[in-house]
Amino acid sequence: MKLAVFYPQNLTCAWSLQDGLCDTLERMSHEVTRCGITDKLRRPRDLNAYDALIVSGPEHIGSKLRAQKDWESAKVPKVGWLHESVRREDYGTLDVEAIKRTCDQVFCPALEDEEFGFTHLPFGVDTAMFREDPDYGDTGSYGPARDIDLAFIGMMYPKRQAYLNTLPAEFRAKLTIGNCLVQDIHGANIRKSMELYADTLRRIKVFYMLPALSRLTVTKIYEAKACGAVIATSPEQAEVLLANDAQRELASRTNSEKTIKEDLLEKRCEVLLSHVRAGVAA
């Protein structure tokens, strides 16, 4: 298929919802025009030259798309995939009608949002970026040397900071928190930043999951598991995993293999395109 993919292109957008989505569609033999939106909209001249328009994050970029005079009149299917849940603690409720004006088929990562007429589709993981040791299978070895015991990678907004303050001080002292960023003369390099992020996940023994604002399973969980980091959501669980190498390593391998098998981004893309194929068949 010939696809134009629109997405917010920045470090706060998950890899599998921007350039990783495009990479995956290309690996699936689709012809992809990348319309990443930074400070301005990059778009093809003729929207009707495509088999479908894929909108990743219509709640974030929909207003820019609807401002284009030919967007709503385009004859090709417009398929959206939400990044957030409709209800979120910081903004309340998304403008559902605006999302529906942006796309004629909308998939949602939060199961509860099917009540708005959307179709549930969990996030997936780009296993070309996020997987165990990249040399695994060539060398016969399994997994990297994990030299980071306990860590979280991501934004520290007020909800997470408030939760962190409730944890025992001795546990907080063990927890490494930070972000992964590669910057060059042109600014942040998203692809290299994601490569560094994936490399860092492969070094972590236990990934401690801090609470999110949206009501869904965030992409970090899929990414961390695919890279073999074991998820913990309480200090007690983290301490048990850190104290038991055999249990943790078994969980690492099991979770990685299961995630790569069941949560492939290719599988999610097949669902995204099912609407388009159904229209072609009709």
Secondary structure, DSSP 4 states (H G I P E B T S, - for coil): -EEEEEEE-STTS-GGGTHHHHHHHHHTT-EEEEEEESSS----S-GGGSSEEEEE-HHHHHHHHHTSTTTTT--S-EEEE-SS-SEETTTEE--HHHHHHH-SEEEESSGGGGGGT-EE----B-TTTS-S-TTTTTSS--S----EEEEEES---HHHHHHHTTS-HHHHHH-EEE----EETTEE-HHHHHHHHHHHHTTEEEEE----SBSS--HHHHHHHHTTPEEESSHHHHHHHHH-HHHHHHHHHHHHHHHHHHSBHHHHHHHHHHHHHHHHH-
